[in-house]
Amino acid sequence: MSVTLKKGILIVFEGIDGSGKSTQAELLREKLRDRGFDVVSFQEPSNSKWGREIKEKALYPDSLSPEEELDLFLRDRKEDVQKNLRPALEEKKLVILDRYYYSTISYQGARGIDPEMIKRMNEEFAPEADLVFVLDIDARTGLERIEDRKKERLFEQEDYLIRVRELFRRFKGKEFIHFDARRSEEEISREIERIVLEYINSVSPYDR
């Protein structure tokens, strides 16, 4: 049985590498689809030419200056917003996004760019998220979880991730929900599903 929303809803998953955010995004997508919601999911960086360049350059530390890196993220996100996010929201879909501009604020902010400036630049064009789940874990544990990856990337250096984590932890507001990512995957998933369903019903009572 399909569920029709009265408005599109944007749900974002954030956290440092190894926090489990991608797993939780996938679990939520499947749970909501099972409940009949029209769900689409995206990931940043995207597969645009800008996103592909970000992924390629990330394999080689210091291959981009902080400013060059920020520029690529902005270009990639503008295309993602235009081609994917806004159309899906206008079609009243549930949109799940694995990373958004909060990651840019945290990762590029940890490289020395003013976080408030990054925030302003993104909010000029990027739709506001309805819910942002921040999975918090210490840098060492996050790295241990992904130690089987063959290539170390720029975003996986411990001292850097420590700074990134601190910026993630500063996000406050009604849309931000922080989780201790050391909790069990199943427990976190159940809690996220409960929060999302309560939110949907409060802002967009749906017709079954």
TAJO-V377701 format. One line per field, one symbol per residue. burial: 1 if it has 9 or more other ideal C-beta (glycine too) atoms within 8 Angstrom, else 0. Layout:
# TAJO-V377701
burial->???
This chain:
# TAJO-V377701
burial->0010100111111111111111011111101110001111111111010111111011000000010011011111111110011101100111111111111111111110101001100110010011111111101011100100000011111001111110111010001110101000100110111011101110010100
